[in-house]
Amino acid sequence: MASASSTFKFLSLLAALFAVVEMAISGDPDILSDFVAPLNLTTVDGTFFTFTGMRALVGAPPASAFKVSKASAAEFPALIGQSVSYAVLQFPAGTTNPPHTHPRSAELLFLVDGSLQVGFVDTTNNLFTQTLQSGDMFIFPKGLVHFQYNADSQNSALAISAFGSASAGTVSLPTTLFATSIDDNILAKAFKTDVATVQALKAGLKP
């Protein structure tokens, strides 16, 4: 028969394991209610849980430039506390979604139409790439730098991304590095180049 001490240790270990698993699978902090409604909302009905922002994509002409349509907490408040969000990515021929990260979530991409070159870099600087065809899925681990590129010069591509957070966040590397106020000398030293090259890169990001 197990002693009280060994039983306590087992239960403590079990509780710790559950806590680790919960931290590993959870995204946003848990809420203490079924859902979170804005304080100024007097009536909650099915409309609150419905997002119609993607209707504009149905039957619309193809995008002329890379475009992301989001359904995150900012656009769809019913997602607050639900640890999920979506994005629709439209890739005209030859366009790219530049290297970026999502600091609060992994991204599961489903390619609806076309083909895409995708990839991410892990923390040991290994690059993992793949060419996706319609119907394929690809996972970008949480927080890692990744990209998507439609190398087809004739056809567009359409993808849907799911996130394990209502607000995954997006940090675009080109924008963060070259469209903010980081000193040109710092960037030149970091990239082992000169200030003129840095300034040319910054000029290229201006609308």
N, C-alpha and C positions, 0 to 999 in steps of 0.2 A: 504494500500500500504506500502510495506516495506521501511524503511528509508535507506538512503545511508550508514549510519553507520552499520546497521544490515546486509545489503547486503555485505558490505566489510568483516564483521566478518565471515559471512557464507562462502564467497569465500576463506578467509584465512584458515578457518577450513578445507574446502574441499581440498585445496592445501596441507595442512599439512597431511591430511589423505592419499592422494595420495603418498606423500613422504614416509610415514611410510610403506605403502603397498609395494612400490618399494624397500625399504631397506629390507623388509622381504622376498621378492621373488627373489631378485637379488643375483647372486653369484659374479662373477668377475666384475670389473669396466666396465661400458659401453664404447664402442668404438665409434668414430665419423665417421666411414666409414663402408661399408658393411662387410669388412674383413680386416685382417692385413697380408700383404705379406712381407717376408724378403726383406730388402733393396737391397740385392745382387741378387734378383730374377728378371730377365729381362722380362720373359714371364710368365703370369699366365694363366693356362688352367685347364682342368678337372683333370689332374694329381696332381696338388697341393691340390685338395680337396679329394683325394683318399688315403686311408691308406691300405696298403697290408700286414702289419705286422702280421695279424692274419692268413694268409694263411698257415703258418707253422703248425698251429694246426689241419688243416683239414687232416684227414687220418693218423695223427701221432700216434705213440704208446702212451699208457697212461703214464703220468708223474710218475716218481719213487719217487718224493718228492713233497710236496706242492709247487705250482708254480703260480705266478701271471704274466699275460701278459697284459701290459698296452697300451692304446691308449690315452695318455694325450698330453699336449702341447709340452713336451720334445720329444716325439716320433712322433707327428703329428702336426707340426707347424700351420696348417690351423685352429686348434682349438683355437688359441690365440684370446681372445675377445669374444668367442662364449659361454662361461659358460657351457660347457658340456665336458665329457670325459667318457671313458669306461675302464673296466678291465675284463679279463677272469680269473677265479679262478679254478684251478684244484686241487682236493683233492684225493690223493690215500687213500685207506682204512686206517682208524685209524689216519689220520693226522689232524692238526689244523692250523688255521690262528690265531696266538697268540693275546692276547689283544692289541689293538692299537686304535689310533684316526685319524680322518681326520680333521685338524683344519680349512679348508676352504670350507667344503661341507658336506652335508648329503650324505648318500649312499643308493641307492635303489637296493637291490639284488634280482635277479631272478634265481631260482634254475632250471636249465635245466634238470639235471639228478641226480639220487641218492637221498640221504637224508642228511640233515645237522642239527645239533644243533646250534642255533644262540642265541645271547643275547647282551644286552647293559646295562650299569649302568648309571642312571641319576644323576643329581647334588645333590639329596638327598640320594644317595647311594641305591636306589631301583634297583633291578635286574629284567629285563624283558627278559624272555627266550621263545623260541619256537622251536619245532622240525618241520622242513620243509620237504615237499615231492616235487617231481618233479612237476613243474608248479606253485609252491608257490612263493610269493614275500614277502620281509621283508624290512622295512625302519630302518636305523640306523641314528638317529638325528645328526646333525652337531656337531662335536667337542667332542662327548661322547665316552667313552671307550666301545669297542665292540669286539666280537670274532665270529669265526665260527669253528665248529668241526665236522668232519665226524666220527661218532662213529661206523659206520659199519666196521667190521673187515674183510669183504670179498669184498665189492664193492666200487668203486670210486664214486666221485661226481663231478659235473661240474656246475659252476654258472657264471653269468654275472652280473657285478655291473655297475650302471650308477651314475655319479656324476654331481652336479650342478656347477662345476668349471672345467676349462681346466687344472688346477693344484691343485687338492684337498689336496695334501700333505699326508704323512703317518708318524705317530709317533708311533713306536713300543715300547711298555712299557718295555719288557725284554731287548731289545737292548739299549734303552735310559738310563735305570737305571744301567744295569750291563755290558755294553760293551763300556762305555765311561769313562771319567776320574773323575767321582764323587768319592770322597774319601771313602774308605772302612769303616772308622769309622762313617761317616755321614750315610751311608746306613745301617750299623749295628744298629745305634740308631733309625733310621726311621722305620725299620722293627722289632725292639725289638729282635734282635738276636745278634750273635757274628761275629767278623771279619772273622773267619774261614768259617762260613756258606756263607757269602757274597763272599769270594774268591772262594768257591766251585761253587756257582752259576755263577760267572764270567767265571770260567774254562769251565763250561758246555756249554757256548755260543760260545766258540772258535771253528773255523772250524776244 
